């Protein structure tokens, strides 16, 4: 998947779906690192891709937080 398409896909997700996707990526990274340590798989490229995807998700979630905080303060 192209980077722009991936970012757009993550931006369309709801907050709970974004958290679920982040949890899935963390679990996948854990398993890949474990396999790499055991020497089963040479998955360096996939690990790198998953780390970047996780960082993108966390960035999008972080960008949404200030917007939610500002909206709550505006209601007061």
N, C-alpha and C positions, 0 to 999 in steps of 0.2 A: 504494500500500500504506500502510496506517495505520502510524503510528510504533510503537505497541505490538506490532503484528504483525511489523514489521520487526525490532525488538529481539529478540522471541521466536525468530524465524527464525535470527538470528545466534547466539543463545545455544545453539541446538540443533546448530550446526555443530561439527565436530571442529576441532582446532587447525590442521591442514594445510589444511582447507577454508576456514577463516577467513583464513589467509594468502593463499590463492589468490583469494578474493573481494576482499581488500584490494589485491592486485596488479592485479586487473581494474579496480577503481575508480580506481586511480592512473593506469592507462593511459587509461581513458576520460576522466578529468579532463585529462590531457595533450592528448588529441585535441580535446576541447571548447575548451580554452583556445587551442589553435592555430587552430582554426576561428574563434573569436571575434576573435582578433588579425587574421586575414585578412579579417574582415568577412563571412564566409560565412553564419554562423548567429548569431542572437541567442538564445543558450542560457543566459542568466544564471540563470534559474530552475532549469534542470537542473544547472548547475554547483553551485549552492547545495545542491541536494538530494544530489548525489553527495559533496560535501564533508562534509555532515552524516552521511551513511551511513558514510563512511570513518572519521570521528571516533568513531562508535558502535562500529565494528569494533575500532578501536585501544583503545577504553576496555574493551571486553569482554576483549580479549587481555591487557591490563594487569591486569585484575581476576583473571584466571586465574593469572598468574605467581606472585603471593604465595601462593596456595593450593597450587601445586605445590612451592614452596620450603618451605612449612610441613610438607607431607607428607614431603618428603625428610629434613628435620631430625628429624621424629618417628620415623623409622625408625632413626636412629643410636642 
